[in-house]
Amino acid sequence: MTGISEILVLILLTCAVLIVPRMMAPAPKKSSGKKLKKRLSATMRAGIVLSALVPVVSALTLKPWAGNITLFIITGILPVALGWACFWIISARKN
């Protein structure tokens, strides 16, 4: 009987997450007069693409699942994290 009750709980949670928010009325939006659409610049888009490509290329060349996990972290993940950290710091100084 435990399996059936667990399945029913999962169904209940799924319904609560997917259906209940659609049944509730949306909150009224505040209109500020000007609608601001912030678009991504070309450099930001390039940064996002590079953030995805660097770990993938590093993983394909180093094969971290074969035991090179430390080298993969150093060459694949660390440069992306440091790059976005520097971007975050520099963008804070501009504002």
N, C-alpha and C positions, 0 to 999 in steps of 0.2 A: 504493500500500500504506500510505502514511502515514495516510490518512483512516480506514482500517479499524482500524489500531492505536490511533488516538486514540479512536475510538468504543468499542473494547474497554476501554481505560483508563477512560473515563467510566462504562461499565457496571460495571467492577470497583470503582471508587470509590463508586458509588451502592449497590452491594451491601454494601460494607464499612460504609458509614454507616448504612444502614437495617436490614440483616439481622444483622450480627455482634453489635451490642449486645443484640438480643433473644435471642440464643443463650446469652449469658453470664448467669450467675446474679447476681441483684442482691445488693448488699452488705447485710449485716445492719444494721437500723436500731437506733439507740440509743433506748430509751424513757426519758424523763426523769420519768415519773410524770404530769406535767401536760402536757396537749396544749394548745398555744397557737395559736389561730387569730387571726391579725391581719387585721382587716377594714378596708377603706378607709372613712374618714369622709366625710361629705357634702361638706366643704370640699375634701378631696383629690380626690374625684370631679369636683367642679366645676372644679378646677384642671386636671385632665387633659382635660376636655372643652374648656375655654377654650384650652388649649395646642394643641389640634387645630383649633379654629375660627378663632383669630386669624390664623394664616398662610394658611388657606384663603380667608377673607374678604378678606384683604389681597391675595392673589394674584388673586382674581377682580376686584377693583376696580382694581388697579394694572397688571395684565397685565405681569409681569416679563419674559416672553418677548418683549415688544415693545420692550425697552430700558430699563425702569424697575427694573433689578435692585437698584441702590443704595437707592432709596426703599423697595423691597420688604423689603430686609434691615433697614432702619432701623425700618419700621413693622410688619413681620410677624414677623421672627425674633428681633430684639433684645429686644423686650418679653417674649417668652416665656422667653428665656434668662435675662434679668435677674430675672424673677419667680421662676423655679425656683432661681436662685442665692440670692436673698434668703430663700426658704423653707428652703433647705438650711442657710443660716447661722443662721437663727432656730431651726430644729429642733435644731441642735447645741447651742445655748445652753440649751435646755430640758432636754436630757439631761445 
